[in-house]
Every structure is written in C-alpha cells, then in structure tokens.
Amino acid sequence: MTVYEFPLNERIRTWLRLEDLFDKARFFCQESDSRCHHAALLGIFEIVDVTARSELKSELIQELDRQKASLEALRSNPAVDAKRLGEVLERISAALAELHAMTGKIGQHVRDNEWLLGIKGRAGIPGGTCSFDLPVYHFWLSQDPDKRASDLMEWLTPMLPLKGAVDIVLRILRDSGHVSQHTAVQGLFQLMLGGRTAHLLRVAMDAPCAPEVSANKYALNIRFLMPDTVQKPRLCDRDVDFDLTFCNL
C-alpha cells in the first residue's frame, strides 16, 4: 500500500520536510558518482534554508521534553513494556543532549563558507553550476569520491542532531494514530470532525489514484485523483477503499 501524509500545522510540515531532505542528502552522500554528490550538496543547501527559522531547535527541545515527561509517567504502568519504554526514553535523552550541545545558528558553518555560498548562489540558476560557470566546483567534483564524501559529511554532520530529534518526534506522532477503513464513493469522501483535531493525517491505499486533502476544524474532504502525465489529473470515477489515520502528539 502507498501511504500519503498530510501535515496539519506548520511545525509538522517543517519536520516532514527535514526528514525528507536529510534522508536524501545522506543517501546521495553514500554514493560515489559525482552527480550524486552534487545532489547531496543541493540537499544540504535546502536543509540550511529550511532550518533558518530561529525557533526550530527550541521547538524540538520543547516537544522532546514534553514527550519524555509523558512517557516517564508510564513507568509504573504494568501494561507497558518496560524494556521498550526504557529504550525510547534513552533515545529521547540522547537526542536532547545532542540538541543542547549544538551552538550558534543552525547551518551557520555553511553560510560562513564563501566557496559554498558561491555554489549555492549559482545553484538557483538553471544550469548555473556547469563547469564553465564554476571551474573550481568542477575540480572538486573530479576529486576522489572518498574525499568528496568526507567533505559532504563535514558539512552535514553539524546538523544531524536535528535529524535524530525529528526522527524520534515523527515516529511518536505516527505511532499515536488508530487506523480506520473507509470508502470514497466515486472518488469523493467527507468526514465531519465534530471537534476532533489532528497534527497529521495518513492515507494508505492500494489503488491507481492519489488523494488530495483539505481539512479544517469542522470537516475533512478527500478527492481521489487519477494521475495523468499529459493533462490535469481528473477525479477517480470509481469507489476507492483506503485506510485513514489521525495522528496527534
């Protein structure tokens, strides 16, 4: 089944973007092809842009502290797996320690690197990082793959505590939901929320269409669209079975 996730506030939206960017950057760092390392560097630039918001770190610390306090209260509950709970609490404590150890503005080491800033400025121009535009960058891309990978990890590693914290928070968020089965009649589905709130919606399905979600505090509306690589997607003309999960922190 394919799972689609829809964040319902800006914090969750930012954390999902960071999760995606960190995963891609680390994947491309581990490859040896120079084009992969170019993609990894672009990912690092995007991470720096997304983390420019000064309160991002404090929000993650606050959320981890809150989750830690909630889980600590479960230690005396005999229905809770004490070993698993202890492991989760250890991961949260480690993530908090790494976040507190981060100093200065996130990504400042990239912003202070004039060579990287020159590449970042050209990267926003279509084809702007060709060898004739940035010969020194072309030289770097022609270096030994291990040297490039080492440089990339040097630029990425100072920001990895954010990845650890985001991974923990999003896992807790995803695990919080309860799955319910529904059917969208002729590709349309509406659910009155009756005051129910959520931070993240997950739609899982095995059908040749994709969900488009709109929601407010009163109702959830989902349109299932047939993808088309030539023209605008059209509404699915058949019933669609899907799983729906409301997730909350």
N, C-alpha and C positions, 0 to 999 in steps of 0.2 A: 504494500500500500504506500502511496505517496502522502507525505504529511506536509501541510501548509500551515505556517504560523503567522498570526496577525497580532502585533503588539497594540495595546490599547492606551498606552501613555508614552511620553517622550523618553522616560528613563529606560523602559524595556526596549524601545526602538533602538536606542543608542547601544545598549548591551548586546542586542542581537547583531547589530552591525559590527561591533568589535569582535564578537565571536567569529563571524564570517571572515573578517579581514585577517585576524590572527591565524585562523586555520589555513587560509590561502597563502599567506606570507610564509608560514612555516613549511607548508608543502613545497612551495617553489624553492625555498632555501635548500631543501634536501636534494633537489635535482642538480644535475651537473651542466645542463645546457645553458649557454649564456642568455638565451631568450627567457628561460625560466627565472634566472637571476634578475633579469630586467623586470619581470612581472613581480618578483618578490620585493624589489626596491620600490616599485609603484605602490605595492600594498603597504609598505612601511610609511610611505608618504601619506597615504589615506588614513592610516592609524593615527599619525601625528595630527592630521586635520580633525578627525573625529574626537580626539582627546583634548582639543584646545579649550573645551569648557572647563573652567577652573574648579567647579564643584563636583566633577565626575568622581574623583578619588574619595572625597568626603562622603558622597552618596553611597559608594560601595562599602566603605568602612561602616557607615551607619546601618546599612542593611545587613551586613555580616554580623555586627554586634547584636542586632535585633534577633536574627535567626539563632545565634549562639545562645542567647538568653532563653528563647522559646524551647530550644532543644535541651538545654540544661535542666529545665523544669520537668522533662520526661524521664530523667534518670531513675526516679523511684517508681515508675510505672512498670509493673510486672509484664504487661502485654507488649512492651517494647524490647526489641533485640538490643541488648546492652552492648554487645560487641560492635554491631553495625553503627549504633549511635555514637559510641566512642570514636570510631574511625571518622565519622562525619565531623564530629567536634574537633578532632585533631586537624583535619584538613582546613576547617574554618579558622582555627587558631593560627595555623601556618600561613594561610592567606592574609590574615590580619597583620601578622608580624612583617610579612614582605611589603604590604602596602604602607605600613607605618615607617618602614625603612627607606621608602622612596623619598628622595629630597628634590627640591626645586620643582619647576614646572614640567609636566609630563611632555616628553619629546623635545625638551629644550636642547639636548645634545645634538639633535638633527638640525634644529633651527640655527644653532651656532656654527654649523659646519658649512662654510661658504661653498665648498665644492658640491655638496649635496643640494644646497639651495639652488645652485645654478642648474642642476639636472631637474630639480622639481619645477623650476620656472619654465623650462623648455618642455617638460612632460605634458603640460596643459595645451600645447600646440600640436595639432595633428601632424604626425611625422617629425615632430620637433627634436627628437633625440637621435636622428640619423648621425652617422659617423662624421659627416662634413659639418654638422652643427656643433657636435660635442666630441672632438677628436680625443680628448683626454678620457672621457667616459668610454669611448670605443676602445681605448687602450686598456682600461680596467676590465671591460668585458672580454678582452682577449687574454687576460691573465689565467693562471692555473685555476681550475674550478674550486679547489680547496681554499685557495686564497680569497676568492670572491665570497665563498660561503662563510669563511671566517669573518670577513668584513660585515656581511649582512647580519650575522648573529650578534656582532658587536653593536650594531645599530638597533637591533630588535630587542636584545636581552633586557636593557633597562626598562622596557615597557611590559615585559612578560608578567610581572606581578598583577597587572590589570587582567590579563588573560586568566590567570588562576582564580582570581576573585569572581570574574564574570562567569566562568565555567561552573563554579560552585553555586552561585545565586540562580543561574538559569536551570541547573539540574534540580534544585529545590523547587523552583517555580513549576517546571514540567511535571515533577513527581506529585505535585499537590492536586492535580486535577482528577476528576472522575469522568470516565468515558460514557457517553450515551449515544445510542444509534438513532438515526433519523433518515427520512427520505424527502428529497426535494422533488415536488411534483412538477413535471415539465421544466425542470431546471431552476425552480424558484422555491425558496424556503424562508419563512419568517417565524421568529420566536419572540413572544412578549417576555421581557426580562423581569418585570414585576419587582424592580429594585435590586435585582441580582447584579453584582459588579464583578469584573474580572480584570486582570492585568494582561492576560494573554489568551487568545483563542487558538485552538489547534483543530484543524480539519483534516481527517485521514480518509482516503478513498482509493478505490481501485476502479477508475473509470476514465475514458478518454476525454476528460474535460478538466477545467481548473476553476476553483472558487474565487469569487470576488465578494469581499465582505464589507458591509457598512454597519456600524453599531452606534447606539447612544444608550443612555441610561434606561430607556423605555423599551427598545426593540432591537433585535438582531436580524439583519437581512443578508441572505447569501444568494448570489446569482451564479449559476454554474455555466461557464462559457466554453464553447468549442474552440480550441486554438486554431489559428489559420496563419500561415506564414506569408500570405499574399494580401489578404484584406482584414478588416476589423473583425475580431472574434465575435461569434454570434451565440445567442442563448441556446443552450442544450435543449433539444426538443423531446427529451425522454426523462423518465424518473431516474433520480440519482440517489443511491444509498451511500451514506457516509457516517463516520464517527465524529462526534463533536466533544471537545474537552474545554471546560472553563478552568483556567489556572490562576491562582492567586498566591501572593507572597504573604 
